[in-house]
Amino acid sequence: MNQAFLDLQMPEPTSWWPLAWGWWVCIILSLVVIGLLVTHIIKYFKRTRARRAAIAELKSMSVQTSQLELLAVLKKAALSYTERQKIASTSGAQMAQFWLANINQKQSQYLADWLSELYKSAYAKSRTINEDDINKSISLLKAALPLKYKEVTHV
């Protein structure tokens, strides 16, 4: 019985090449999706560069840092995301309103009193900051920046 099958030859294994048109469509769609994803990630990192720099600067501050230095970091971060004419001349309550306008309602309630106190006491006396000020500043920057629906004009 085995003698009858000796002269049969098995065919060559089927090759993947050339690929069928369906595979080419899958490959092209995959490359387009990967390209769009990479582009989106790169744009996100460029948009948040100033925020990350400001947060790093806040984290490096000590509790002996003056309150004016904290406000300068916040203003620098705001200047990175808006037109210079809109932010450069604002201070005090106007600056607090700018920040509150760019965060959601829940965080606005959490940070409103702290922001108004921070900007009211900025020039009253030479006050140093504490850990709570640093943590709230970081959460403010994370919530407000980058500004929604606005392009970065200066980084």
C-alpha positions in Angstrom: 0.0 0.0 0.0 2.8 2.4 0.7 4.3 1.6 -2.7 1.4 3.2 -4.4 2.0 6.6 -2.8 5.7 6.9 -3.4 5.4 8.5 -6.8 3.0 11.3 -5.6 4.7 14.7 -5.2 3.4 17.3 -2.8 2.8 20.8 -4.3 5.0 23.7 -3.2 3.7 25.7 -0.2 1.6 28.6 -1.3 3.5 31.9 -1.0 2.2 35.1 0.6 3.6 37.1 -2.3 2.1 38.8 -4.1 -0.4 39.9 -1.5 -4.1 40.2 -2.3 -5.6 43.7 -2.6 -7.3 43.3 0.8 -4.0 42.9 2.5 -2.7 46.1 0.8 -5.8 48.0 2.0 -5.2 46.8 5.6 -1.5 47.8 5.5 -2.3 51.2 4.1 -5.1 51.8 6.7 -2.8 50.7 9.5 0.0 53.1 8.3 -2.4 56.0 8.1 -3.8 55.3 11.6 -0.3 55.0 13.0 0.8 58.2 11.2 -2.2 60.1 12.6 -1.6 58.8 16.1 2.0 59.8 16.0 1.2 63.3 14.6 -1.4 63.8 17.4 1.0 62.7 20.1 3.7 65.1 18.8 1.3 68.0 18.6 0.1 67.3 22.2 3.7 67.3 23.5 4.4 70.5 21.7 1.2 72.1 23.1 2.0 71.1 26.6 5.7 72.0 26.6 5.2 75.3 28.4 2.9 73.8 31.0 5.4 71.0 31.7 8.2 73.6 32.1 6.1 75.7 34.5 5.2 72.6 36.6 8.8 71.6 36.8 9.7 75.1 37.9 7.0 75.0 40.5 8.2 71.6 41.8 11.7 72.9 42.2 10.5 75.8 44.4 11.1 75.6 48.1 8.9 76.9 50.8 11.1 79.9 51.3 10.3 81.2 47.8 8.5 84.5 47.7 4.9 84.6 46.5 5.9 87.0 43.7 8.1 84.3 42.2 5.1 81.9 42.2 2.9 84.5 40.5 5.7 85.2 38.0 5.7 81.5 37.0 1.9 81.4 36.6 2.0 84.5 34.5 4.8 83.1 32.3 2.8 80.0 31.7 -0.3 82.1 30.8 1.8 84.2 28.4 2.9 81.0 26.6 -0.7 80.2 25.6 -2.3 83.6 24.9 -1.5 86.8 23.1 0.9 89.0 25.0 -1.4 92.0 24.8 -4.2 90.1 26.6 -2.1 88.9 29.6 0.9 91.2 30.0 -1.0 94.1 31.5 -3.3 92.1 33.7 -2.7 91.5 37.4 -4.6 90.8 40.6 -8.3 90.1 40.2 -8.1 90.1 36.4 -5.5 87.4 36.4 -7.5 85.4 38.9 -10.5 85.7 36.6 -8.4 84.6 33.6 -7.5 81.4 35.4 -11.0 80.8 36.7 -12.4 81.3 33.2 -10.2 78.5 31.8 -10.9 75.7 34.3 -14.1 73.7 34.8 -16.7 74.5 37.4 -15.7 71.9 40.0 -12.1 73.0 40.0 -13.1 76.6 40.0 -14.9 76.2 43.3 -11.8 74.5 44.7 -9.4 77.1 43.6 -11.4 80.4 43.6 -10.8 81.4 47.2 -7.1 80.5 47.0 -6.6 82.4 43.8 -8.3 85.6 45.1 -6.3 85.4 48.3 -3.1 84.8 46.4 -3.5 87.8 44.1 -4.8 90.1 46.9 -1.9 89.4 49.1 0.7 89.5 46.4 1.9 93.1 47.0 0.6 93.6 50.5 3.6 92.0 52.3 6.5 89.8 51.5 5.0 86.4 52.1 6.6 83.1 51.4 4.7 80.2 49.9 3.9 76.8 51.4 3.5 73.3 50.0 -0.3 73.9 49.6 0.4 76.9 47.3 2.7 74.9 45.2 0.3 71.9 44.9 -2.6 74.2 44.1 -0.6 76.0 41.5 0.3 72.7 39.8 -3.3 71.6 39.8 -4.3 75.0 38.4 -1.8 74.7 35.5 -2.9 71.1 34.8 -6.5 72.1 34.7 -6.2 75.3 32.7 -3.4 74.7 30.3 -3.3 74.4 27.3 -6.3 76.7 26.8 -9.2 75.0 25.2 -9.8 75.8 21.5 -6.8 78.2 21.3 -3.5 77.8 19.5 -0.2 78.2 21.2 1.2 81.6 20.1 4.4 81.6 22.0 6.4 78.9 23.5 
